[in-house]
Structure formats: C-alpha cells, structure tokens
C-alpha cells in the first residue's frame, strides 16, 4: 500500500492549508496511507484534519530547525512520496530528502507567482535563489496555474517535462454542503446590493484599491455594500483607510470565517482585487456558489479560471475606477448561475487527485 506524506508549516487559515487537507483526505479515501507533518500543530484548521490521517507534530520553532526532523522522519518511515506546498517549505523538504539518502519521491507544489511576489516583497528573492538551487532535485514540480508553472520553470531551469500544471482541488462535496449553511448579516436584504471578498488582509490582496473603488461606487449606487471576510496584518490600516475615504459605513470587516461560503452564496457579487496570485481558490469557490465575479487580471490564475473574461469581468491591477465600473456593470449583466457552477466543476477534487496519481504512478 502506497504511503504519502504531506507537510505544512501549520494549520492556520489559508488556501494552501485547506487545499492540502482536501488532497490528503482524497488520497486517504482512495486507500493510501497518509501522514501529515506539521512544523507547528496550531491553527484554525487543526479541528478539520480528517480522521484516519496520521499527524506528526515536528514541534519546531521555525522552518530551518525542522530540516533534521524531516530527514529523520524520511529515514524512519520511508514514505513512497512526500508532497509539499509553498516555495520556502519546498526547498527545506528537498534539502532534508537529499540529506536522508532515501529514495522518497518528492513532489513540490508552487502556489504563487514567485517573480511577482519577489518584486513586491524583496525578501522573497532569497526564496527565488533557493528555488534555483534546489528544485532540480525534485521528482516533479507542480504549478497551480500555467502562469505559476511557467514562472517556476524559468527560475529553476528544470526541464519542462518535469513541470506540470495541476489546478487546486477546490470543489468538493463538503464545499457545497458548507455553502448551503445559513448566514445572517443585516445587509443581506432587499435593501442592499452586497459584494463579498474573501482573503487575508495582506498587501497581496490590494484591498487599498478596492476601498478606493467604493468612493466611486457610492456616487453611482447608494445601495452598494462590501463585506470583507478575512484577517491579517493590514487590518487596522485598512479600517483607517476606509474611515479616511469616508466609506466605512459601506464596508464591514467581519474577520476570519472558517466557512465563508454562505457569504459568497448570498452576495450579489464576488470581487478579487489582488495584485498577484498563484491560482485564486476563492474565484472557483465563488463560481461553485453561482455568484457573479469581478477580478483583477493579475499574475497568475484569474484569467485561466475565468477563461479570459468569459465567466467574469477582468480588470487592470490597481485601477480603482475600472474595478468600480466592472462591479456596477456585473450587477446589471453576468453569466447565468448554472454556467458559473459548471465552470467550477472543472476544478474538482477528483480531477486533481487523478492528475497527482498519474505523477505518483509515473503514468
């Protein structure tokens, strides 16, 4: 029986953590033995770890100090494959595997356009250097979008035959069940037209531009409201910006929600204002809820998910007036709900598992 190991830094709320748990549960249901290594066993998703997955808490204070523990695990447990995500973890796993001297197959999954991230956050240039040095030792490299795969291939110089595109396993039965749950908010009434966005309050999501767009929208549509689901380091700054722009009465920062999907489902519109992405899980989740979408055409993922605008309007990154106009236009005209849901099904757990299994079995 094949044994697969997944590794995460922690189980704090995020798309990578959620997608990894989906994959791990999928392989468990297929009859694989599944281990989940965590550097620190903490976070909102600890309670969501599926029964039957073996938890290995490395209990390290930081990623660098975990190299020895990962090496020891590989030597002792000898999994057939270890799958990691996020470039800084990938490099550590590849180093630990080299030091272990085992024949463990390594699949590293890249979830963000690293060149764009390093341009915006110069500290990530260190990650780029480790990618260029260590990714050659990976058995397979997976990009969650074509843009991410192309970017990582350019950085690593790994032959293209070892770089694959596998979209995230976003649509699951559990997602649809969670979307059907009830949610209460005073703005979900006939009086208002509510847009929702979901994501970490971080520079990557460019909520500054989204808030600026609200000033424009208020002049055109006084019934428009925005609910921001998520938490992060920019929370206080964004709340202050909303106050300075005099749109704080139009925007509600409701914080992190382990189940944001009923908010997506009840909204008239879902908006993604990101400066960069790796894929954009929330766009697929919104499609699955049948909610119309407006997104920035950022690198990488949204244009692929929305088929160059067929399933949702795409706008220029940082263009607040263009973003506002697209949101207002989408309230008036958008693809049918069923068409959006059918598009979401192309990003299902089953498709993702099949693609990964082909790599596991060298098909």
Secondary structure, 3 states (H helix, E strand, C coil): CCEEEEEECCCCCCHHHHHHHHHHHHHHHCCCEEEEEECCCCCHHHHHCCCCCEEEECCCCCCHHHHHHHHHHHHHHCCCEEEEECHHHHHHHHHHHHHHCCCCEEEEEECCCHHHHHHHCHHHHHHHHHHHHHHHHCCEEEECCHHHHHHHHHHHCCCHHHEEECCCCCECHHHHHHHCCCCCCCCCCCCCEEEEEECCCCHHHCHHHHHHHHHHHHHHCCCEEEEEECCCCCHHHHHHHHHHCCCCCCEEEEECCCCCHHHHHHCCEEEECCCECCCCHHHHHHHHCCCCEEEECCECCHHHHCCCCCCCEEECCCCHHHHHHHHHHHHHCCCCHHHHHHHHHHHEHHHHHHHHHHHHCCC
